[in-house]
Amino acid sequence: MRLVLGVDEAGYGPNLGPLVVAVSAWAVDSRLEVLDGLEPFAPEFQAASWTPRSAFVPFGDSKKIYQSGKGLAGLNFALRFFESIFEVKPSEKRPWFELGQLAQEDLSRVESHPWYRCKNPVKGLGRANQVDWNSEASCRFAREKLLKLGVRLIGFRLRVLDEAYFNECVDRLGNKSDVLGHISLELAWKVLGECMDFHSFKGIEIYCDRQGGRRKYAGLLSQTYERSHRESQVPFCSVVGESPKTSVYSMRHAGIATSIRFQVHGDSLFPPAAASMVAKWARESLMERFNGYWREVVGPGLKPTAGYAVDAARFARDIEPWITKLAIEKNQWWRRK
């Protein structure tokens, strides 16, 4: 049995809103090749926009599933499906796919900011309960497909970096590329350790969606491994290949052969695709809180923002008088590059 991890993010580029990093963990009991992409999962799974009448479970690059202004129904449905197949540890009794579980390390800090605090917090399953469950057949067929493929979901974690914490990390590490790299790999090592506490594996594979122009990750892999395994010797990290589109490395973790692959459009592979979807759900859920808070402060005429570039600057101008009145420092709500 192999342990296969997928790493992706949502919100790397914006000035407003959180950066969310997600790691999904899967036990693969077959010869399924991750590099075959999502084709083995079709037609029960599709990387496409979803409605309650769709005869598939949405699965793939979150940008193909979520469309701004059309709500979170597709992502919520996917989370409901993930919850149904998730092999929860015996000690866990509450739903896993909600922010309070997925992002335990960060949620109290994130919600210390008033724009992420709300009287009725958005939970992963809250809106999914409103889904037309005529699609239950789609879920049943999808579960059967995973069974045939020998794929089981055994772990999932998020890191959520609010604006202030993101800026602190940039100050500490130097740039946002290093922030993403360190946060992503440290979370991956954590999830890997959690999975190995409950399962035995003959091989480990980690697939990361690659962002930015970085090609060389060997040093970053060793640094984050050392930070995450302070009582263990850092294994030698061998460079298999570094190219414009992929960077591949190998090492041995706890004596187990481990491969790590960073790939442009890595969310075309199923482990990072799952991470992409849940990260996107978490960011958009928090952006709903963000926009809702400022709409209450400024008034119903305030146009919401997705947090990116030009529109983020427009939104900042719109709320500036209230920011001044509330005496909120800019580094608390505006992300530096």
N, C-alpha and C positions, 0 to 999 in steps of 0.2 A: 504494500500500500504506500502511495506517495502522498506527501503533504504539498499542496499547491496553494501559494498565496498570491493575491492580486492587490496592487497598490495604485490608487489614483486620488485625484483631488478635485475640488470645485472651489472657484473663487481665487485663483492664483493671480489674475490680472487686475481686478477692481481696486478702486480707492476706498470704497465703502463696503461694509459688511464683512463677515468672517471669511477666513481661509479654512476650508474643511479638508482634512486628509482621512482617507478610509482604507482599511485593509480587510479583505475577505479571505477566509481560509477554507480549503476544501480537501477532503480525503478522496483520493481517486484510486479505485480498486481495479482499474482496467488499463488497457494500453492506449487510452484516449490521448491524442497528441494535442496539447494546448495550442500549438502553433497552427493547427487546422482552423482556428478561429471559431466563429459561431455556427458554421455550416452544419456540424454534427448535431446541433440543438434544434435545427429547423425541422418541420414548420411549427412545432409546439411553442418555440420561443422566436421572437422577431424583434429586431432593433427598429422599432417604428412607433409612431404615435398610436396611443391606445384609447379606445372607448369601451363602455360596458358591453357593447355588441361584438367586440373583437374576439376572434377565435384563437387567441394566442396569449401568452404571458410576455409582456415587454421585457426585453433583456438585451443590453448592448450599450453603446455610447449614449450617455444621458442626453447629449445634445440632439440625438435623433428621437428621443422619447418625450422630453420636456420642451414645451414651447411657451415662451413668456406670454402671459395674458390668458392662457388656456387652462391654468390651474394645475394642481399636482395629482390629478386622478391616476394617471398612468404610473407615476412613481409610487404613489400610495398603494396601488394594486400590486406592484412588484414587491414592496415591503411586506405586504400581507402574505404574499406567496413565500418570500424568504422566511417569514416567521413560521409558516406551516411546515417547512422542511428543515428548520434549524434544529440541530441536535444539542439542546440545552443541557448544561451540566445538571446533575441531580439536585444541587443546592439552589438552583435558580427556579423560582416559581412565577415571577412576573414576566410580562412580555419583554422580549429582548430588543425588538426593533422600535425603540423610542429613545429620545435624546438622553433621558436620565440613565439609561443602561449603556447605550453605545458610547457615550462621551462622559462617563463618570468622572474622569480626571479633570474635565474642563467646565462642566455646566454651571457650577456655583460661581466660578469666576466670570463666565460669560454673562450670567444673569445678574451680576452685580451692576451692570450697566442698565439704566432704566429702559433703554430702547430694546433690550432683549428680555425684559421682565414683563410678564403679563398675567392678568388675573386668571385667564384660561389658557395655559400653555398649549402650544401646538404639539400634539403627540403623533408619533408615526401611525398608530392604528386608529386614531380618532376619526380622521376623514375617510380612511379606507373602509370603515364600517358602513359608509354611505354608498359604497359601490353596489351596483346591481349584480347580485350573485348568480345571475344566469350564466356568468362566466366561470362558475365552479367547475364545469366540465373542462374548461381550458386548463385550470389548475390541476385537475386529476390527470389529464393527459400529459401535462408537463412533468408532474411527479413521476409518472411511469417512464417518461423519456430519461429522466435523470437516473432512475433505477437501472435502466438498460445500459446507460453510459457508465455506470459504476461511479457516480459522482455524488458526494454528500457534503452539505454545508455544515462545518463544525466550529467556525469562529468568525467574529466580526467585531471590529473596533473603529472608533473615530477619534480624531483630535480636532478640536475646534479652537481656532486662534482668533479671538476678537481683535478689534483694531489696536487697542492699547498693548495687548500682549504680542501681537504681530510686530509692532514697532519696537518693543523691547527685544524681541528675537533678532530683528534686523540690526539693532545697535550692538548686540552681543556677537552675532555671527558675520556681520559685514554686508550682506545683501540678501534679497529675498530668495534667490536661487539656492543659496546654502541653507536658508531657513527651511525651505520645502524639502531639500535633500535630507537634512538631519531629522526633521520631524517624521518624515515618511519612513525612513529606515529604522529609526528607533521604535516606531510603532510596529513595524513589521517584525522586528526581533522580539518585541513583547508578545505579539500574537503567536508567533512561532513557539515561544516558550510555554504559553498557556496551552497550546494544542498538544505539545509533547508531554505535558503533565498527565494527559488522559489517554493518549494514543501512542502506538509504536509505528514508526515509518522506516521504509527502506531507502527512500530518497526524498529530497526536498527541492522544490522549484519555486522561485519568487519572480513574479512578472510585474514590472513597473511601467506605467505610462510615462514616457520621457517628456519633460518640459524644458523649454529654453534651448540654448546652444551647447550645453555641457555634453562632452563625450566620455570623459574619464571619471570613473567612479570608484576605482580601487581604494584610493585614500579615504574617501568618504565611507565606504563599506567598513574599512578597518577601524576608523574613528568611532563610528556609531556602534559597531560590535563591542568595542572596548568599553564604551559608556554603558552599554546595556548588559554586559557580562563582566562585571568588575572582578569577580573571583575566578574567572577563566582566562586561559591564555588565548590571545587573539590568533586564530588560524591564518595560515598564509592564504592570501587572496590572489589567485592566478587569473591573468587577463586572457580570455579566450578570443576576444575580438572587439575592436572599437571602430565604428564606422559612422557616417553621417546619420544613419537611421537606427542602428542598434549598438548597444554595448553589452557584452556578455562576460560574466566572471564565474569562477568556480572556487569553492572552498569546502572544508569539511566542518560541519557543525555537530558536536557531540559524536564524532566519528562517522557521521552520515554524509554522503556526497550531496553537496548543495550547489545548485546553479542559480545565478541571479541575472536577470535579463532586463535591460532598460530599452524600451522600444518606442519610437515615434508612432503615434496612433495605437499605443498598447491597449487602449480600451476596445479594440476590435477582438481581443482575446477575452475569454469568459471570466477569468478571475478579476482582472482590472475593470471589466465592464460592470460587474456587480458592485465593486467599490465605487466606481464612477456614479452609478445610480443613487446609492445611498448617500454619498457625499453631496450630490446635487440636491437631493431631497432635504438634507439637513440645512444646507445653506439657504435654499429658497424658503424653508419654514421659518428660519431666523430672519430672513429679509422681510417676510410678511409681518413679523413682530416689529422690525425696524421701521418699516413704512407706516404701520399702524400707530406706533408711538408718536412719530413726528406729525402725522395727520391729526392726532388728538391735540398736540401742542400748537401747531400752526393753524389748522383749520381744514375743513373738507376739500378746499380747493387745491391743496398741495398735491402735485402730480407725483406718484411713486417713482422710485428709481430702482434699476437693477444694480447700480453701483459702479458702472464702468465709465471711465474716461470722461468724455464730453458731458454726458448726462449726470455724472457724479458732480462735476463742477457746477452744472446748473442747479442741482439739488442743494449743494453747499451754499450757493448764493441765496436760494429761496429760504433756507433755514437760518442764515447768518444772524439776523436780528435776535432770534430766540436763543441761539448759541451764546451770543454776547450777554443777553439778559440772564441766562442760566449759569453763566461763567464756567462753561465747559471747555477745557483745554483741547486744542485741535488734535493733539496726539491721542486723545481718548476716542475719537470718532472718525479720524481721517488717516488712512494707511499711507505711510511713506513707501516709496519704491526702493 
